[in-house]
Amino acid sequence: MNMQQRAETFTTYVGLALKGAIVERGMSATHVATTMKRSPAAFSRWLNGHVAIPLAVLYEASEIVGVDPAQLVENAHRRLTAAMGAPTATVTPLAEASARRTKRAGSEPVSVQPFAAHSTDIGGDLDDDLV
């Protein structure tokens, strides 16, 4: 299975996780959609994985439902890993570019680490990551 297929499956699992949270709390998808001033039909397509759910919609719906969006994403990732196995470690173009910049600057070579699936360090100043 290629990366794009994994990503599409992942977004389906995110939508289904949100759908499950809505049902668990006794709400309806139509109620959540109308509260967000979104089309119930479009919201249904996002929840059922027919179209990738935008992050803004995931966040807004999570607030209405009262669930942590990070938990939904983590649950979807666990489900993806259980169904398809762990992702293969690949070097991303951004990591390669960073390694080239470091090498050109005369610093020690850097090792590129694969994605840490359970990193809890999500705080801090976002601008620090862009330097």
CORRAJO-V443184 format. One record per backbone hydrogen bond with DSSP energy under -1.0 kcal/mol. NH is the residue of the N-H (numbers start at 1). CO is the residue of the C=O. If there is no record, write none. Layout:
nh=NH co=CO
nh=NH co=CO
//
This chain:
nh=6 co=2
nh=7 co=3
nh=8 co=4
nh=9 co=5
nh=10 co=6
nh=11 co=7
nh=12 co=8
nh=13 co=9
nh=14 co=10
nh=15 co=11
nh=16 co=12
nh=17 co=13
nh=18 co=14
nh=19 co=15
nh=20 co=16
nh=21 co=17
nh=22 co=18
nh=23 co=19
nh=24 co=20
nh=25 co=21
nh=26 co=23
nh=27 co=22
nh=32 co=28
nh=33 co=29
nh=34 co=30
nh=35 co=31
nh=36 co=32
nh=38 co=33
nh=43 co=39
nh=44 co=40
nh=45 co=41
nh=46 co=42
nh=47 co=43
nh=48 co=44
nh=49 co=46
nh=50 co=45
nh=51 co=45
nh=58 co=54
nh=59 co=55
nh=60 co=56
nh=61 co=57
nh=62 co=58
nh=63 co=59
nh=64 co=60
nh=65 co=61
nh=66 co=62
nh=67 co=62
nh=72 co=68
nh=73 co=69
nh=74 co=70
nh=75 co=71
nh=76 co=72
nh=77 co=73
nh=78 co=74
nh=79 co=75
nh=80 co=76
nh=81 co=77
nh=82 co=78
nh=83 co=79
nh=84 co=80
nh=85 co=81
nh=96 co=92
nh=97 co=93
nh=98 co=94
nh=99 co=95
nh=100 co=96
nh=101 co=97
nh=102 co=98
nh=103 co=99
nh=104 co=100
nh=105 co=101
nh=106 co=103
nh=107 co=102
nh=119 co=116
nh=122 co=120
nh=128 co=125
nh=129 co=126
nh=130 co=127
//
